Each structure stands twice: as C-alpha cells, then as structure tokens.
C-alpha cells in the first residue's frame, strides 16, 4: 500500500490524489500539517532521496525562514523539517520499496505497476 504525504490545500497534491483515485490505487493520505511528521519518517526519506531532493528551497516557507533556521538545514535538517513540514517537496509518494517527490503521471503509473526507476 502507498502513502501519499502532503498538504491538503496544495494543488499538486490534489492532482496526485485525483489521479490515484481515478486509477483505483489503494493509498493513505497523510497531511503534514494536520497529522504531523516523525523524525523517523524524515530520516528515512533523507536516506532514500537526500536533502537536495526532499527540501523545497523555491517555496514561500523557505524564503520566510530566518538565517538561523536556514543554517539549521545544514546541521539539524531533521529537526528543521519536523518544525516546518511545508519545506518538504510534495507530494511525497512512498511504499515499502520506493519514495519519490512531485507528481508525474507517467512515473506514478510505472511505480504503481512495479516498473523500477532510478
């Protein structure tokens, strides 16, 4: 089973949810803001996809961070992402085998059908 992580009012998350629903994919939606995040989740994602892929440095949340918080991205990345989950690129789709960020219909179709990607 897949878990789709994101924020319910994000347009890209809505597109991903709509597509997963249209394909009758069994998934659970986890809202970063409402449901929170654990340090273990973040550590797992950092190991699988790395900080450059996981952190959204183009978004409003990053731009509004203090210089001190931006420095935390270098030394305390897990704690920073727990404090500011909107910094995580979304949607994040995960199951036991994969973890990917963003929505791409072709990629999602391949992942749902078990086609490996790098």
C-alpha positions as CSV (number, residue, x, y, z in Angstrom):
1,X,0.0,0.0,0.0
2,X,1.1,3.5,-0.8
3,X,1.2,6.6,1.4
4,X,0.8,10.0,-0.1
5,X,2.3,12.7,2.0
6,X,1.5,16.4,1.5
7,X,-0.7,19.3,2.4
8,X,-4.4,19.0,1.5
9,X,-4.7,22.5,0.0
10,X,-1.7,22.1,-2.3
11,X,-2.7,21.9,-6.0
12,X,-0.1,19.3,-6.9
13,X,-1.2,17.1,-4.0
14,X,-4.8,17.4,-5.2
15,X,-3.8,16.4,-8.7
16,X,-1.9,13.4,-7.4
17,X,-4.8,12.3,-5.2
18,X,-7.3,12.7,-8.0
19,X,-5.0,10.6,-10.3
20,X,-4.5,7.9,-7.7
21,X,-8.3,7.8,-7.1
22,X,-9.0,7.5,-10.8
23,X,-6.6,4.6,-11.0
24,X,-8.2,2.9,-8.0
25,X,-4.9,2.8,-6.2
26,X,-5.0,1.8,-2.6
27,X,-3.3,4.6,-0.7
28,X,-3.5,6.5,2.5
29,X,-3.2,10.3,2.6
30,X,-1.1,11.8,5.3
31,X,-1.4,15.6,5.8
32,X,1.9,17.1,7.0
33,X,0.2,19.9,8.9
34,X,-2.7,18.0,10.4
35,X,-1.1,14.7,11.1
36,X,2.5,15.8,11.8
37,X,5.7,14.0,10.9
38,X,8.1,11.9,12.9
39,X,11.8,12.3,12.8
40,X,12.0,8.6,11.7
41,X,10.0,9.4,8.6
42,X,12.2,12.3,7.7
43,X,15.4,10.3,8.4
44,X,14.1,7.5,6.1
45,X,13.4,10.0,3.3
46,X,16.7,11.7,3.7
47,X,18.5,8.3,3.3
48,X,16.4,7.4,0.3
49,X,16.3,10.6,-1.7
50,X,18.6,13.0,0.0
51,X,18.2,16.6,1.3
52,X,18.5,18.3,-2.1
53,X,15.5,16.4,-3.4
54,X,13.5,16.5,-0.2
55,X,13.7,20.2,0.7
56,X,11.8,22.8,-1.4
57,X,14.1,25.8,-1.4
58,X,11.9,27.6,-4.0
59,X,8.8,27.8,-1.8
60,X,7.4,30.6,0.4
61,X,8.3,28.7,3.6
62,X,12.0,28.6,2.7
63,X,12.1,32.2,1.7
64,X,10.4,33.2,5.0
65,X,12.9,31.3,7.2
66,X,15.3,33.3,9.3
67,X,19.0,33.0,8.6
68,X,19.4,30.9,11.7
69,X,16.8,28.4,10.5
70,X,18.4,28.2,7.1
71,X,21.6,27.3,8.9
72,X,19.8,24.5,10.6
73,X,19.3,23.0,7.2
74,X,23.0,22.2,7.3
75,X,23.3,20.9,10.8
76,X,19.8,20.0,12.1
77,X,17.8,19.1,9.0
78,X,15.5,16.6,10.6
79,X,14.5,18.9,13.4
80,X,14.0,21.7,10.9
81,X,11.7,19.6,8.8
82,X,9.7,18.5,11.8
83,X,9.3,22.2,12.7
84,X,8.5,23.3,9.2
85,X,6.9,20.4,7.3
86,X,5.9,22.7,4.4
87,X,9.6,22.7,3.5
88,X,9.2,19.2,2.2
89,X,8.6,18.9,-1.6
90,X,5.2,17.5,-2.3
91,X,3.5,15.3,-2.9
92,X,5.8,12.6,-1.5
93,X,4.7,9.1,-2.5
94,X,6.0,6.1,-0.6
95,X,5.6,2.4,-0.1
96,X,8.0,-0.2,1.2
97,X,10.1,-0.1,-1.9
98,X,10.1,3.5,-3.2
99,X,10.0,7.1,-2.2
100,X,9.5,9.9,-4.7
101,X,8.6,13.6,-4.6
102,X,6.5,15.6,-7.0
103,X,3.7,14.4,-9.3
104,X,4.4,12.9,-12.7
105,X,1.6,10.7,-14.1
106,X,4.0,8.5,-16.1
107,X,6.3,8.0,-13.1
108,X,3.3,7.2,-10.9
109,X,1.9,4.8,-13.4
110,X,5.2,3.0,-13.6
111,X,5.7,2.9,-9.8
112,X,2.2,1.6,-9.3
113,X,2.8,-1.1,-11.8
114,X,6.2,-2.1,-10.3
115,X,8.4,-0.7,-13.0
116,X,11.8,0.3,-11.4
117,X,13.1,3.8,-11.7
118,X,16.3,5.4,-10.5
